[in-house]
Amino acid sequence: MSRFRDRTEDFKDSVRKSAVSIGYDDSKVASTMASFIIHKPKERSPFTKAAFKTLESIKELEQFMLKHRKDYVDLHRTTEQEKDSIEQEITAFIKACQEQINILKNSIQNEEANSKGWLGLSADNSNADTIAHKHGVVLILSEKLHSVTAQFDQLRATRFQDIINRAMPRRKPKRITKEASPVNATLANPESRESDEIQVQPRRVQQQLLDDETQALQVELSNLLDGARQTETRMVEMSALNHLMATHVLHQAQQIEVLYDQAVEATKNVELGNKELSQAIQRNSSSRTFLLLFFFVLTFSVLFLDWYS
């Protein structure tokens, strides 16, 4: 097995000697030698910076949801106002991320419109590949945002289901027992009704009190039921709006995927067109050479026949 020698230090010495021989001072020589160790980071494009910023925003949104998950779902952990504020913050997060994605899509469309050349075809293959790559980036961001919004939909559905379960009153057993109790008391002792005339008035008073209490409970439970129905209606409306937004996000992701496929297909078509053009140029040059040779032979033959005659 042959032995290999590391010649890195020899290369650095050669570079240092060459820099000194050219006339570099000590600071330039030091910066040149430092460039072998510390490489300058590559400058990112504005689109890449915006895409990374959008990805960080989506990750922050997901972390925020995980952090306040128990506070939002648990019934006794926070108040309804705090839960509403958490929901508003998450909704604002989602809207901001969606706006950033829309800005990225608009920049891609503008770049694609500016890069089109003659007959609407892309003039540069590398630019077409870059646009297709950007479409893929936007598609990934849209799918990531859609997954986060789906998690938020589940949390909100759990919260409103708990509210409905807590607000639904169990009024039927109480009402039946309370309404049946005076009837049972009356039917239980039909024979002693006349003998207990002295106790009739207290019983009527107690029955009246029970009826009033039952009516008050019925009014309270009916109010709770109305509140639960209003909450359920609002939940259904909010779920419908959120589902509509998620559907639009998914539809946009599908459109971006279609645009990505079309961009890749357009790149392949441009490559095939370039190959066909190069073949046509070669055929044109060969036919031109053949015509020139034919006319030269024909002219020489005419001159020869004229001289011979």
PAMIVO-13884 format. One line per 10 residues: number of its first residue (from 0); their letters; for each residue x, y, z of N, C-alpha, C. Coordinates in steps of 0.1 Angstrom, whole numbers. Atoms other than C-alpha are relative to their C-alpha. Layout:
% residues N
NUM> a> X:Y:Z:X:Y:Z:X:Y:Z ~ ...
% end
This chain:
% residues 309
0> msrfrdrted> 8:-12:0:0:0:0:9:12:0 ~ -8:-13:2:15:34:-11:-4:10:11 ~ 2:-10:-11:19:61:15:-2:14:-7 ~ 3:-14:5:4:96:9:5:10:9 ~ -5:-11:-8:19:128:21:-8:12:-1 ~ 8:-12:0:0:158:31:9:12:-4 ~ -8:-11:5:14:187:10:-7:14:2 ~ 8:-13:-2:-10:214:24:10:11:5 ~ -10:-10:-5:18:232:43:9:4:-10 ~ -9:-4:11:41:231:13:-8:10:-9
10> fkdsvrksav> 8:-9:8:12:247:-7:-1:14:6 ~ 1:-13:-7:8:274:19:13:8:0 ~ -13:-6:1:45:281:19:2:6:-14 ~ -1:-5:13:44:285:-18:-8:12:-3 ~ 9:-11:1:15:308:-17:6:12:7 ~ -6:-11:-8:32:329:10:12:6:-7 ~ -11:-4:7:64:331:-10:-4:8:-13 ~ 5:-7:12:45:341:-42:-6:13:4 ~ 6:-13:-4:26:368:-23:11:10:4 ~ -11:-9:-3:58:382:-9:8:5:-12
20> sigyddskva> -8:-4:13:75:382:-43:-8:9:-8 ~ 9:-9:8:45:400:-59:1:14:7 ~ -1:-13:-6:49:428:-33:-11:2:10 ~ 10:-2:-10:21:421:-8:6:4:13 ~ -5:-4:-13:25:437:26:-5:-11:10 ~ 3:10:-10:21:418:59:-16:-2:2 ~ 14:1:-2:-17:425:62:-6:-8:-12 ~ 5:7:11:-24:413:27:4:-15:0 ~ -5:13:-1:-3:382:32:-8:-8:11 ~ 8:6:-11:-22:375:65:-14:-3:-4
30> stmasfiihk> 14:2:4:-56:379:49:-1:-11:-11 ~ 0:11:10:-46:356:20:2:-13:7 ~ -2:13:-7:-34:329:44:-13:-3:8 ~ 12:3:-8:-66:333:65:-11:-5:-9 ~ 11:5:9:-87:327:34:0:-15:-2 ~ -1:14:0:-75:291:35:-8:-7:11 ~ 7:6:-12:-91:286:69:-14:5:1 ~ 14:-5:-2:-121:309:71:-5:4:-14 ~ 7:-2:13:-143:309:40:-11:10:2 ~ 11:-10:-1:-167:338:34:-13:-8:-3
40> pkerspftka> 13:7:4:-203:326:35:-6:6:-13 ~ 6:-4:13:-221:327:2:-12:9:2 ~ 10:-9:0:-244:356:-3:-13:-6:-4 ~ 12:6:3:-280:345:-2:-9:10:-8 ~ 9:-8:8:-306:358:-27:-11:5:9 ~ 12:-5:-8:-336:379:-14:-11:-11:1 ~ 10:10:-1:-359:350:-23:3:-10:11 ~ -4:10:-10:-339:326:-2:-1:5:14 ~ 2:-6:-13:-338:350:27:-15:0:4 ~ 15:-1:-3:-376:355:25:-5:-14:3
50> afktlesike> 5:14:-2:-382:317:22:5:-5:14 ~ -5:4:-13:-360:310:53:-8:7:11 ~ 7:-8:-10:-378:338:72:-14:-6:1 ~ 13:6:-1:-412:323:63:0:-14:7 ~ -1:13:-7:-400:288:74:2:2:15 ~ -2:-3:-14:-388:303:107:-13:4:7 ~ 13:-5:-6:-422:320:112:-10:-12:2 ~ 8:11:-2:-440:287:106:4:-9:11 ~ -6:8:-12:-417:269:131:-4:7:13 ~ 4:-8:-12:-424:297:156:-15:-2:3
60> leqfmlkhrk> 14:3:-2:-461:292:151:-3:-14:6 ~ 1:13:-5:-458:255:156:4:-1:15 ~ -5:0:-14:-438:260:188:-9:7:9 ~ 10:-7:-8:-463:285:201:-12:-8:2 ~ 11:8:-2:-491:261:195:3:-12:10 ~ -4:11:-10:-472:233:214:1:6:14 ~ -2:-6:-13:-464:257:242:-14:3:7 ~ 13:-4:-5:-500:269:247:-11:-11:-2 ~ 10:10:4:-517:236:238:-9:-3:12 ~ 7:3:-12:-527:227:274:-8:12:5
70> dyvdlhrtte> 7:-12:-4:-537:263:282:-13:2:-9 ~ 11:-2:9:-560:263:252:-11:-11:1 ~ 9:11:0:-576:229:256:-6:-3:14 ~ 4:4:-14:-578:224:294:-11:10:4 ~ 12:-9:-4:-611:238:309:4:8:11 ~ -3:-8:-13:-597:249:343:14:6:0 ~ -13:-5:0:-563:260:333:1:15:-3 ~ 1:-14:4:-571:294:317:-14:4:-1 ~ 13:-5:2:-601:316:313:-3:1:-15 ~ 4:0:14:-621:320:281:6:12:-8
80> qekdsieqei> -6:-12:7:-607:355:274:15:-3:-4 ~ -14:4:3:-571:341:276:0:-10:-12 ~ 1:9:12:-581:313:252:-3:7:-13 ~ 3:-8:12:-596:338:228:12:8:-5 ~ -12:-7:4:-564:358:229:10:-9:-7 ~ -9:10:7:-543:327:221:-5:-3:-14 ~ 5:3:13:-566:319:192:2:12:-10 ~ -3:-12:8:-563:355:179:15:1:-4 ~ -14:0:3:-525:353:181:3:-10:-11 ~ -3:11:10:-524:320:162:-6:4:-14
90> tafikacqeq> 6:-5:13:-548:334:135:8:10:-6 ~ -9:-10:6:-526:364:131:13:-6:-5 ~ -12:7:5:-496:341:128:-2:-6:-14 ~ 3:7:12:-513:321:101:-2:10:-12 ~ 2:-10:11:-523:352:81:13:6:-4 ~ -13:-5:3:-488:366:83:8:-10:-9 ~ -7:10:8:-473:333:70:-6:-1:-14 ~ 6:1:13:-498:332:42:3:12:-8 ~ -4:-11:8:-490:367:32:14:-1:-5 ~ -14:2:4:-453:359:31:1:-10:-12
100> inilknsiqn> 0:9:11:-460:329:9:-6:6:-13 ~ 5:-7:12:-481:351:-14:10:9:-6 ~ -11:-8:5:-452:375:-17:10:-8:-8 ~ -10:9:7:-429:347:-27:-6:-4:-13 ~ 6:4:12:-454:335:-53:0:11:-10 ~ 0:-12:9:-457:370:-67:13:3:-6 ~ -13:-3:5:-420:374:-70:4:-11:-10 ~ -3:11:11:-417:340:-89:-8:4:-13 ~ 7:-4:12:-444:352:-113:6:11:-7 ~ -6:-12:6:-427:385:-119:13:-5:-7
110> eeanskgwlg> -12:5:6:-394:367:-125:-2:-8:-12 ~ 4:8:12:-410:342:-148:-4:8:-12 ~ 4:-9:11:-426:370:-168:11:7:-6 ~ -11:-7:5:-394:389:-171:10:-9:-7 ~ -9:9:6:-374:358:-181:-4:-5:-14 ~ 5:5:12:-396:350:-211:6:8:-12 ~ -5:-7:11:-380:357:-244:-9:0:-12 ~ 8:0:12:-392:354:-280:-10:-11:0 ~ 12:9:1:-426:336:-285:-3:-6:14 ~ 4:5:-13:-430:333:-247:9:-11:5
120> lsadnsnadt> -8:11:-5:-402:308:-243:11:5:8 ~ -11:-4:-9:-375:309:-217:13:1:-7 ~ -12:-3:7:-343:324:-229:12:-7:6 ~ -12:6:-7:-320:307:-203:-5:-12:7 ~ 4:13:-6:-322:271:-192:2:1:15 ~ -3:0:-15:-306:278:-158:-10:9:7 ~ 10:-8:-6:-331:305:-151:-13:-8:1 ~ 12:8:-1:-360:281:-159:2:-10:12 ~ -2:9:-11:-344:256:-135:-2:7:14 ~ 1:-8:-12:-342:283:-108:-14:2:3
130> iahkhgvvli> 14:-3:-3:-378:292:-112:-8:-13:4 ~ 7:13:-4:-389:255:-110:4:-3:14 ~ -4:2:-14:-368:252:-78:-8:9:10 ~ 7:-9:-9:-385:283:-63:-15:-5:1 ~ 13:5:-1:-419:268:-72:-1:-12:10 ~ -1:11:-10:-409:237:-52:1:5:14 ~ -2:-6:-14:-398:258:-22:-14:5:5 ~ 13:-5:-4:-432:276:-22:-10:-11:3 ~ 9:11:-2:-450:243:-24:3:-6:14 ~ -4:6:-13:-431:229:6:-5:9:11
140> lseklhsvta> 5:-9:-10:-439:260:26:-15:0:2 ~ 15:0:0:-476:259:17:-5:-13:7 ~ 4:13:-7:-478:222:28:3:0:15 ~ -4:-2:-14:-460:230:60:-10:8:8 ~ 11:-9:-6:-485:258:68:-13:-7:1 ~ 13:7:0:-514:236:59:0:-11:11 ~ 0:10:-11:-503:209:84:-1:7:13 ~ 2:-8:-12:-500:235:111:-14:4:3 ~ 14:-4:-1:-534:249:104:-10:-12:3 ~ 8:12:-3:-549:213:105:1:-3:15
150> qfdqlratrf> -2:2:-14:-534:209:140:-8:10:8 ~ 8:-11:-7:-550:242:151:-15:-3:-1 ~ 15:4:1:-584:230:137:-3:-11:10 ~ 3:11:-10:-582:199:159:-1:6:14 ~ 1:-6:-14:-574:220:190:-13:8:2 ~ 12:-9:-1:-602:244:183:-13:-9:1 ~ 11:9:-1:-627:215:177:-1:-6:13 ~ 0:6:-14:-617:199:210:-5:10:10 ~ 4:-10:-9:-621:232:228:-16:2:0 ~ 14:-3:1:-656:239:215:-9:-12:3
160> qdiinrampr> 7:12:-4:-667:203:220:-1:-1:15 ~ 0:0:-15:-657:206:257:-10:11:5 ~ 9:-10:-4:-677:239:259:-14:-5:-1 ~ 14:5:3:-708:222:244:-3:-10:11 ~ 3:11:-10:-705:192:268:-2:6:13 ~ 1:-6:-13:-701:215:298:-13:8:1 ~ 12:-9:0:-730:238:288:-13:-8:-1 ~ 12:8:1:-755:210:280:-6:-4:13 ~ 5:3:-13:-778:207:310:-7:-14:0 ~ 7:12:-2:-791:174:324:-13:3:8
170> rkpkritkea> 12:-6:-6:-825:188:331:-12:-10:1 ~ 12:9:0:-849:159:323:-2:-8:12 ~ 3:7:-12:-844:137:353:-5:8:12 ~ 4:-9:-11:-846:166:377:-14:5:-1 ~ 13:-6:2:-877:181:361:-11:-11:2 ~ 10:11:-1:-895:147:360:-2:-3:14 ~ 1:4:-14:-887:139:396:-7:11:8 ~ 6:-11:-8:-897:174:408:-14:2:-4 ~ 14:-1:4:-929:174:388:-8:-12:5 ~ 7:12:-4:-938:139:398:-1:-2:15
180> spvnatlanp> 1:2:-15:-931:143:435:-13:5:6 ~ 13:-4:-6:-962:163:443:-12:-9:-4 ~ 10:10:4:-983:139:422:0:-13:7 ~ -2:12:-8:-969:109:439:-5:2:14 ~ 5:-2:-13:-975:125:472:-15:1:2 ~ 15:0:-1:-1011:131:464:-6:-13:-2 ~ 6:13:3:-1017:97:449:3:-10:11 ~ -4:10:-10:-999:79:477:-10:-1:11 ~ 9:0:-11:-1024:89:503:-14:6:-4 ~ 13:-5:4:-1059:93:487:-10:0:11
190> esresdeiqv> 9:1:-11:-1077:82:518:2:9:11 ~ -3:-9:-11:-1059:104:542:-1:15:-3 ~ 1:-14:5:-1067:136:522:-10:8:9 ~ 10:-7:-8:-1097:144:543:4:1:14 ~ -4:0:-14:-1081:135:576:11:10:3 ~ -12:-9:-2:-1051:158:570:-4:13:-5 ~ 4:-13:5:-1070:190:563:9:11:6 ~ -8:-10:-7:-1048:208:588:13:2:-7 ~ -13:-1:7:-1017:199:568:-1:4:-15 ~ 2:-3:14:-1031:209:534:7:13:-3
200> qprrvqqqll> -6:-13:3:-1020:245:536:15:-1:0 ~ -15:1:1:-983:237:545:4:-7:-12 ~ -4:7:12:-982:212:517:-1:8:-13 ~ 1:-8:12:-995:236:492:10:11:-1 ~ -11:-10:0:-970:262:503:13:-6:-5 ~ -12:7:4:-942:237:499:0:-4:-15 ~ 2:3:14:-956:226:465:3:13:-8 ~ -2:-13:7:-957:263:454:15:3:0 ~ -14:-3:0:-921:267:465:8:-9:-9 ~ -7:10:9:-910:236:447:-3:4:-15
210> ddetqalqve> 3:-4:13:-928:248:416:8:12:-5 ~ -7:-12:3:-912:282:417:15:-3:-2 ~ -14:4:2:-878:266:422:3:-7:-13 ~ -1:7:12:-884:243:394:-1:9:-13 ~ 2:-9:11:-895:271:371:13:8:-2 ~ -12:-7:1:-864:291:380:12:-8:-5 ~ -10:9:6:-842:261:373:-2:-2:-15 ~ 3:1:14:-859:257:340:4:12:-8 ~ -4:-12:7:-853:293:330:15:1:-1 ~ -15:-1:0:-816:291:340:5:-11:-10
220> lsnlldgarq> -5:10:9:-812:258:321:-3:4:-14 ~ 3:-4:13:-829:272:291:9:11:-5 ~ -10:-10:3:-806:302:292:14:-6:-4 ~ -12:7:3:-776:279:294:-1:-7:-13 ~ 2:7:13:-790:259:265:1:9:-12 ~ -1:-10:10:-794:290:244:15:5:-2 ~ -14:-3:1:-758:300:252:8:-10:-7 ~ -7:11:7:-746:266:242:-3:-1:-14 ~ 3:0:14:-764:268:210:6:11:-8 ~ -7:-11:6:-750:302:202:15:-3:-2
230> tetrmvemsa> -14:4:1:-715:289:210:2:-11:-11 ~ -1:11:10:-721:258:188:-1:7:-14 ~ 2:-7:13:-733:281:159:13:7:-3 ~ -12:-7:3:-702:303:162:12:-10:-3 ~ -10:10:3:-680:272:164:-1:-5:-14 ~ 2:6:14:-695:258:132:4:10:-10 ~ -3:-11:9:-691:292:115:16:1:-1 ~ -15:-2:0:-654:295:126:6:-13:-6 ~ -6:12:6:-647:259:116:-2:0:-15 ~ 2:-1:15:-663:265:82:10:9:-6
240> lnhlmathvl> -9:-10:5:-642:296:77:15:-6:0 ~ -14:6:0:-610:278:88:1:-11:-10 ~ -1:11:10:-618:248:66:1:6:-14 ~ -1:-7:13:-624:272:37:14:5:-2 ~ -14:-5:2:-590:288:43:10:-11:-2 ~ -9:12:2:-573:254:46:-2:-5:-14 ~ 3:5:13:-590:244:14:7:8:-10 ~ -7:-9:10:-577:275:-4:15:-2:1 ~ -15:3:-1:-542:268:10:4:-12:-8 ~ -3:13:7:-543:232:-3:-2:2:-15
250> hqaqqievly> 2:-2:14:-557:244:-36:12:7:-6 ~ -11:-8:4:-529:269:-39:13:-9:-1 ~ -11:9:1:-504:242:-31:-1:-10:-12 ~ 1:8:12:-518:220:-58:3:8:-13 ~ -4:-9:12:-516:249:-83:15:2:-1 ~ -15:-2:0:-480:255:-73:7:-13:-5 ~ -6:12:4:-473:218:-78:-2:-2:-16 ~ 2:1:14:-489:219:-113:9:10:-7 ~ -10:-9:6:-468:250:-121:14:-5:0 ~ -14:6:-1:-437:232:-109:1:-10:-11
260> dqaveatknv> 0:10:10:-445:203:-132:1:6:-14 ~ 0:-7:13:-452:227:-161:14:6:-3 ~ -13:-6:2:-419:245:-155:10:-10:-3 ~ -9:11:3:-400:212:-155:-2:-4:-14 ~ 3:4:14:-417:202:-187:4:10:-10 ~ -5:-11:9:-410:236:-203:15:0:-1 ~ -14:1:1:-374:232:-194:5:-11:-10 ~ -3:11:10:-373:198:-212:-3:4:-14 ~ 4:-4:14:-391:213:-242:10:10:-6 ~ -10:-9:5:-366:241:-244:13:-7:-4
270> elgnkelsqa> -12:7:3:-337:217:-243:-1:-8:-13 ~ 3:7:12:-353:196:-270:0:10:-12 ~ 0:-10:11:-359:228:-291:14:4:-3 ~ -14:-4:3:-322:238:-287:7:-11:-8 ~ -7:11:7:-311:203:-299:-5:0:-15 ~ 6:-1:13:-335:206:-329:6:11:-8 ~ -5:-11:7:-322:240:-338:15:-2:-4 ~ -14:3:3:-286:228:-336:1:-10:-12 ~ 0:9:11:-294:199:-359:-4:7:-13 ~ 4:-8:12:-312:223:-383:11:8:-5
280> iqrnsssrtf> -11:-8:5:-282:245:-384:11:-8:-7 ~ -10:9:7:-259:216:-392:-5:-5:-14 ~ 6:4:13:-283:204:-420:1:12:-10 ~ -1:-11:9:-284:239:-434:14:3:-5 ~ -14:-2:5:-246:242:-435:4:-11:-10 ~ -3:11:10:-243:208:-452:-7:2:-13 ~ 7:-2:13:-269:216:-478:6:12:-7 ~ -6:-12:6:-253:250:-484:13:-4:-7 ~ -13:5:6:-219:232:-491:-3:-8:-12 ~ 4:8:11:-236:208:-514:-4:8:-12
290> lllfffvltf> 5:-9:11:-253:236:-534:12:7:-6 ~ -12:-7:5:-220:255:-537:8:-9:-9 ~ -8:9:8:-202:224:-550:-7:-4:-13 ~ 7:3:12:-230:216:-574:1:12:-10 ~ -1:-11:9:-230:251:-589:14:2:-6 ~ -14:0:5:-192:250:-592:3:-10:-11 ~ -2:11:10:-192:217:-610:-8:3:-13 ~ 8:-3:12:-221:229:-633:7:11:-8 ~ -7:-12:7:-202:262:-641:12:-5:-8 ~ -12:5:7:-170:243:-649:-4:-9:-12
300> svlfldwys> 4:9:11:-189:218:-671:-4:9:-12 ~ 4:-9:11:-205:247:-691:12:6:-7 ~ -12:-6:6:-171:264:-696:8:-10:-8 ~ -8:10:7:-155:231:-706:-7:-4:-13 ~ 8:3:12:-183:224:-731:1:11:-11 ~ -2:-12:8:-180:259:-745:14:0:-7 ~ -13:0:5:-143:256:-749:2:-12:-10 ~ -1:12:9:-146:221:-765:-7:2:-13 ~ 7:-3:13:-171:233:-791:6:10:-8
% end
